Amino acid sequence: MENPSSIEKGTTLNLRAFALATLVPVAMMLVAMWMKPLWRDEYFSQFFADPRESLSFLFVDRWAPDPHPPAYNPLLWLWSHVSVNPFWQKCLSLVWLGMGALAALKLTAARHRQRLLVFLLICIGSYWVIYFATEIRPYVMNFTLSALLTLGAVKILETEKPGLSLYLFWLLIGVMLSLTHYFGALWFACLGFVIGITQLSSGRKSAFITTGLISAIGMIPILLWANYSYGQMDFSAIANDAPLAERFVAGAKQFLRGMVIKTFGSNPLITFLSLGALGAALMGRNRTNAALMRAAILTVIMAFVLHLFFVNMIKERAFIVIMPALLWVMAGAINATQHKWARFIPAVTMVMPFLFIPEYFKNKEQIPELLAAMEPHRSACQDQPLAVYYRPALPKDLYPWTSEKLFGDFAGELVDLKEATHLKETPCPVLAVSVLLPKNDKAMIEEATGYLLKAGYKLDDIEFRKFGKGRTLLWLKSTK
């Protein structure tokens, strides 16, 4: 058990100043939500949650091939019935943050209340919250559910006889998290395992049995979904026959970048002041913190086993599920610290978001630049066909769907460049466009250009422009 007296000692942290300073990262988040252009994965989310389609159609025809479980999709679908404006859709993340904070206040014991406030302030200033709140993706939901699962684990560990309502809450959060991301299922399983072992080592056999049973039941929905979805997923994009050492190095780079830059780097001063608590947790000096750290380590180990021997699955964002557990341990240290440098935490909190501006405002695809380059030709193209090169990848319907969304009001109709071999000369200077491609994919660029040549154009007649490092392409009639 954590010693309650530890939070009663004086601390050099000015909690009110910390809370006011956190308004800066919140403001940065809101501005980035408004200004940051969409990129490929966000169009995926919009495609999977298209409010013009029924849930039954989406479930059967769109969600199964998605490499992520579908829990976020119906929520975004429902939310998008109010508006499909990207800013409104991103605001769903704010709803998750608000509901998560209220649930955390309800869940956390009174003696941890100040620590919880520190934890919430650290979270809201974290890269993982700010960056993913700027996107129409499930990762803020993922982070929030991971945080609630962590806080539920803390309460289970520190309660002599956890009640049925607590276990049912933990089960519900675990199922929702698992159905949001497969790494969420891994975190749920590893956390349940470590909680059970911790209870057993303390002689709490009935609690061990209950935790094991609840954890096993909680894994059933995601296993059923994986069984349904597995045969329909396309693994070509993540298949990797590289040597084990090379795969390990690639996975380690992703993990360390997410840990060092995105987690610890969000506020280096908080990290510095928390190193002792993280080390003590690793050494097992506090049972609850130790359990959280062991579950996080086990999750990382299991992720690398799957990455090395089954499927190339490690991306830095995958480990978002363990970050709230680390931040909870760090919050305990910050809440109790008497280090004189703690008084500078508010100042560092205000400064750090500005260092991440290139990330928070990243324009990965540069689609707005493409649209701006096309705009001068709108009048000449308004009633003409526009050829589009569709990326040859699953889901195949995504690329025509996105192109219609982006270019539907620019031209008279969109035609597949592959089938436009007899496309007649038109007064429209825009020969073809393409979006959502891999970065600088030479084979796809050459294939698309080849289709234009078959349609009767010559290389001297074509002006080729790339945006977003080749993810977005434009072919114009040459003015030379």
BELURVEN-V873881 format. One record per run of one state. SS is the DSSP state (helix for helix, strand for strand, loop for the rest). FROM is the first residue (numbers start at 1). TO is the last residue. If there is no record, write none. Layout:
BEGIN
ss:SS from:FROM to:TO
ss:SS from:FROM to:TO
END
This chain:
BEGIN
ss:loop from:1 to:3
ss:helix from:4 to:7
ss:loop from:8 to:14
ss:helix from:15 to:35
ss:loop from:36 to:39
ss:helix from:40 to:48
ss:loop from:49 to:54
ss:helix from:55 to:63
ss:loop from:64 to:70
ss:helix from:71 to:79
ss:loop from:80 to:85
ss:helix from:86 to:107
ss:loop from:108 to:109
ss:helix from:110 to:124
ss:loop from:125 to:126
ss:helix from:127 to:133
ss:loop from:134 to:138
ss:helix from:139 to:158
ss:loop from:159 to:163
ss:helix from:164 to:178
ss:loop from:179 to:181
ss:helix from:182 to:201
ss:loop from:202 to:204
ss:helix from:205 to:230
ss:loop from:231 to:243
ss:helix from:244 to:283
ss:loop from:284 to:286
ss:helix from:287 to:309
ss:loop from:310 to:315
ss:helix from:316 to:336
ss:loop from:337 to:339
ss:helix from:340 to:355
ss:loop from:356 to:356
ss:helix from:357 to:360
ss:loop from:361 to:366
ss:helix from:367 to:375
ss:loop from:376 to:377
ss:helix from:378 to:381
ss:loop from:382 to:384
ss:strand from:385 to:388
ss:loop from:389 to:395
ss:helix from:396 to:407
ss:loop from:408 to:412
ss:strand from:413 to:416
ss:helix from:417 to:419
ss:loop from:420 to:429
ss:strand from:430 to:434
ss:loop from:435 to:441
ss:helix from:442 to:454
ss:loop from:455 to:458
ss:helix from:459 to:461
ss:strand from:462 to:467
ss:loop from:468 to:471
ss:strand from:472 to:477
ss:loop from:478 to:480
END
